[in-house]
Amino acid sequence: MRFLAGLSEIADSFDALLLDLWGVVHNGRRPYPGVVDCLAALSKQGKRVIFLSNAPRPHTEIYGQLATIGIPRPLYESVVTSGDAAVVALTRRSDPDHADLGRRFYMLGPERDRPVLALIAGEEVQSAEAADYVLCTGLFDDERETAADYRDTLAGMLRRATPLLCLNPDLSVIRGEREIPCAGALAEAYARIGGKVVMHGKPFPGIYRLAEEKLTKVDTGRILAVGDRLDTDIAGAKRVGLAAALVTGGVLAAELGVGYGVPADAARLSAVVAKADAKPDFVLPGLAW
């Protein structure tokens, strides 16, 4: 791992960047300090920037959210989400996991994620009992609930052999100053008791294929993925052969005892990375130029 103060140290080696959003660019409410300046510098250098997010919503929904919190549209090229990856897979149904899902689905997740439903062919039903599969975008109330609150729901799904389609593999995300559970926590709990889970988003290849379709003229070796999670951002990048940079000020900040933009202790970080399946090529305290 090479520790960096900012991306300017390696910018000449890359033509495009796939940037995670939550925990790297913003905390769900505002951009982290220095991020907008970094994006402006990347734009000035002619670097292509695509935000690659495990948001269980269509990418079109993300543009407005970014503008609202202060990320100017001219500073990035596009957004690709796990919601996009799921829509493509459910539209094509070209693999056994999706071809055999059936058409009736029940949405398990908050109201804010409902825009993705407009792009999914099929019939939404009002209970998991009536569904061929459960479309999971998160917890109904991620401010108050945990995966443990869904024990009975998941047990019932297991009895009926109902597959769970997860649109956000992240176990948790930083919102403001809090860590809150994501759909990945429910998927993990369901898989643990023997349920069938179909995943979309990082670290799975589908979302990277969508991003690379937008970067057809960029060599894979000239693309850098930046994220704050070892299990999704870094693992996913390495799985598809991309260089990867870990931001330590996101979801790992508490474990490492740092704040965003504050360099992590090398020995402490090495101990955390040693337990992961994939290791980053570079380490950043935050997204800085």
C-alpha positions in Angstrom: 0.0 0.0 0.0 1.2 3.4 -0.9 0.1 6.2 1.4 -0.9 9.5 -0.4 -1.7 13.0 0.8 -3.8 13.6 -2.3 -4.6 12.3 -5.8 -2.2 14.8 -7.5 0.6 12.4 -6.5 -0.7 9.7 -8.9 -3.0 11.6 -11.3 -0.6 11.2 -14.2 -1.1 7.5 -14.1 -4.9 7.5 -14.6 -7.3 8.9 -17.1 -10.5 8.0 -15.3 -11.8 7.6 -11.8 -14.7 5.6 -10.4 -15.5 7.4 -7.1 -17.7 6.0 -4.4 -20.1 8.6 -2.9 -21.1 7.9 0.7 -18.0 8.0 2.9 -15.8 9.4 0.1 -17.5 12.3 -1.5 -20.2 13.1 1.1 -21.7 11.9 4.4 -25.2 11.9 3.1 -25.8 15.5 4.1 -22.8 17.6 2.8 -19.5 17.1 0.9 -16.5 16.4 3.0 -14.0 19.2 3.3 -11.8 19.6 0.2 -13.9 17.3 -2.0 -15.3 19.9 -4.3 -11.9 21.4 -4.8 -10.5 18.0 -5.6 -13.2 17.3 -8.2 -12.5 20.7 -9.8 -8.8 19.9 -10.0 -9.5 16.5 -11.6 -11.8 18.3 -14.1 -9.1 20.8 -14.9 -6.7 18.0 -15.5 -9.1 16.4 -18.0 -9.8 13.3 -15.8 -13.0 11.5 -16.4 -15.0 11.1 -13.2 -17.9 8.6 -12.7 -19.5 8.2 -9.4 -20.0 4.5 -8.7 -22.5 4.0 -5.9 -24.3 1.2 -4.2 -27.4 3.4 -4.1 -30.5 1.2 -4.8 -32.0 3.9 -7.0 -31.7 4.9 -10.7 -28.7 7.1 -11.5 -31.1 9.9 -12.6 -32.2 10.2 -9.0 -28.7 10.9 -7.8 -28.1 14.0 -9.9 -30.6 16.0 -8.0 -29.4 14.7 -4.6 -25.8 15.7 -5.4 -26.8 19.2 -6.6 -28.8 19.7 -3.4 -25.8 19.0 -1.1 -23.4 21.1 -3.2 -21.7 18.8 -5.8 -21.9 20.8 -9.1 -22.9 18.8 -12.1 -20.1 20.0 -14.4 -17.5 18.3 -12.1 -18.4 14.7 -13.0 -19.3 12.9 -16.1 -22.0 10.4 -14.9 -23.3 8.2 -12.1 -23.7 4.4 -12.1 -25.7 2.8 -9.3 -26.5 -0.7 -8.0 -30.1 0.2 -8.8 -29.0 0.5 -12.5 -27.3 -2.9 -12.4 -30.4 -4.5 -11.0 -32.7 -3.0 -13.6 -30.5 -4.2 -16.4 -30.4 -7.7 -15.0 -34.1 -7.8 -14.4 -34.8 -6.5 -17.9 -32.5 -8.9 -19.7 -33.1 -12.0 -17.5 -30.3 -13.7 -19.3 -28.9 -15.6 -16.4 -30.5 -18.3 -14.2 -30.7 -16.2 -11.1 -32.9 -13.7 -12.8 -34.7 -15.8 -15.5 -36.2 -17.9 -12.7 -37.3 -15.2 -10.3 -40.9 -14.9 -11.4 -42.7 -11.6 -12.0 -44.3 -10.7 -8.7 -42.1 -8.8 -6.2 -42.4 -7.3 -2.8 -40.3 -4.2 -2.0 -38.5 -4.3 1.3 -37.0 -0.8 1.9 -37.8 2.9 2.5 -40.1 5.0 0.4 -37.2 7.1 -0.9 -36.1 4.0 -3.0 -39.4 3.5 -4.8 -38.3 5.3 -8.0 -36.4 2.2 -9.1 -39.7 0.3 -9.3 -40.9 2.3 -12.3 -38.1 0.6 -14.3 -38.8 -3.0 -13.2 -41.1 -5.0 -15.3 -43.4 -7.1 -13.1 -46.1 -6.8 -10.5 -45.6 -5.3 -7.2 -47.4 -7.1 -4.4 -48.2 -5.9 -0.9 -46.7 -8.8 1.1 -43.6 -11.0 1.1 -46.0 -14.0 1.3 -47.5 -13.2 -2.1 -44.1 -12.5 -3.8 -42.0 -14.6 -6.2 -39.0 -12.6 -4.9 -38.3 -9.8 -2.4 -36.6 -6.7 -3.8 -34.6 -5.4 -0.9 -33.3 -1.8 -1.1 -32.8 -1.4 2.7 -34.6 -1.4 6.0 -37.9 0.3 6.3 -36.6 2.6 9.0 -32.8 2.5 9.0 -32.6 5.2 11.7 -34.2 2.9 14.3 -34.2 -0.7 13.0 -31.4 -3.3 12.6 -31.3 -6.6 10.8 -32.4 -8.3 13.9 -35.8 -6.7 13.6 -36.4 -8.7 10.4 -35.8 -12.1 11.9 -39.4 -13.3 11.6 -39.8 -11.8 8.1 -36.6 -13.6 6.9 -37.6 -16.9 8.5 -41.0 -16.8 6.7 -39.2 -16.1 3.4 -36.9 -19.1 4.0 -39.9 -21.4 4.6 -41.4 -20.3 1.3 -37.9 -20.5 -0.4 -38.4 -16.8 -1.6 -35.2 -15.3 -3.1 -34.0 -12.0 -1.9 -32.7 -9.6 -4.6 -30.4 -7.1 -2.8 -29.9 -3.7 -4.4 -27.2 -2.5 -2.0 -24.6 -4.9 -0.8 -23.2 -2.4 1.8 -23.6 -3.6 5.3 -23.7 0.0 6.5 -23.1 3.6 5.5 -22.2 6.8 7.2 -25.1 9.3 7.4 -24.0 12.5 9.1 -22.1 11.3 12.1 -23.9 8.0 12.4 -23.3 4.5 10.9 -26.7 3.1 9.7 -27.5 -0.4 8.3 -28.1 -1.0 4.6 -29.7 -3.7 2.6 -26.5 -5.8 2.7 -27.1 -6.4 6.4 -30.4 -8.0 5.6 -28.9 -10.0 2.7 -26.2 -11.3 5.0 -28.7 -12.3 7.7 -30.8 -14.1 5.1 -27.9 -15.9 3.6 -26.7 -16.9 7.1 -29.9 -18.9 7.7 -29.8 -20.5 4.3 -31.8 -18.1 2.1 -31.1 -17.5 -1.6 -29.6 -14.0 -2.2 -28.9 -12.4 -5.5 -26.7 -9.3 -5.2 -26.3 -6.2 -7.3 -23.7 -3.4 -6.9 -20.1 -3.4 -5.6 -18.2 -5.8 -5.3 -20.1 -7.7 -8.1 -19.1 -7.3 -11.7 -22.4 -6.1 -13.2 -22.0 -2.5 -11.9 -18.4 -2.3 -13.2 -19.5 -3.5 -16.6 -22.0 -0.6 -16.8 -19.3 1.9 -15.8 -16.8 0.5 -18.2 -19.4 0.8 -21.0 -19.2 4.6 -20.4 -15.4 4.4 -20.5 -14.9 2.4 -23.7 -12.0 4.5 -24.9 -10.1 4.2 -21.6 -7.7 1.4 -21.0 -8.6 -0.6 -17.9 -5.1 0.0 -16.5 -5.7 3.7 -16.6 -8.9 3.5 -14.3 -8.7 4.1 -10.6 -11.5 3.1 -8.2 -11.7 5.0 -5.0 -13.8 3.9 -2.0 -14.0 3.6 1.8 -15.1 0.0 2.1 -12.7 -2.9 1.8 -15.4 -5.5 1.3 -17.2 -3.7 -1.5 -15.2 -0.9 -3.0 -11.7 -2.4 -2.9 -12.7 -6.0 -3.3 -14.9 -5.1 -6.3 -12.2 -3.1 -8.0 -9.6 -5.8 -7.6 -12.0 -8.5 -8.8 -12.3 -6.7 -12.2 -8.6 -5.8 -12.4 -8.7 -2.1 -11.5 -6.3 -0.2 -9.3 -7.9 0.8 -6.0 -7.5 3.5 -3.4 -8.9 3.3 0.1 -10.2 6.4 1.8 -9.7 5.8 5.5 -12.0 8.7 6.7 -15.2 7.0 5.8 -16.8 3.9 7.3 -13.4 2.7 8.7 -12.8 6.0 10.6 -14.1 4.9 13.9 -12.2 1.6 13.8 -9.0 3.4 12.8 -9.5 6.2 15.4 -9.3 9.0 12.7 -11.6 11.7 11.2 -12.1 12.4 7.6 -8.9 13.8 6.1 -6.7 12.7 9.0 -4.1 10.2 8.1 -4.5 6.7 9.6 -1.7 5.0 11.6 0.0 2.7 9.2 0.3 -0.2 11.6 -3.3 0.0 12.7 -4.5 0.2 9.1 -2.3 -2.7 8.1 -3.9 -4.8 10.8 -7.4 -4.0 9.5 -6.4 -4.6 5.8 -4.7 -7.9 6.7 -8.2 -9.3 7.6 -9.7 -8.3 4.3 -9.9 -10.4 1.1 -8.6 -7.6 -1.1 -6.0 -4.9 -0.4 -5.8 -1.4 -1.8 -3.0 -0.1 -3.9 -3.2 3.3 -2.4 -4.4 4.9 0.8 -5.9 8.4 1.2 -7.2 10.1 4.4 -9.9 11.8 2.3 -10.6 12.7 -1.3 -8.1 15.5 -1.7 -6.0 16.8 -4.6 
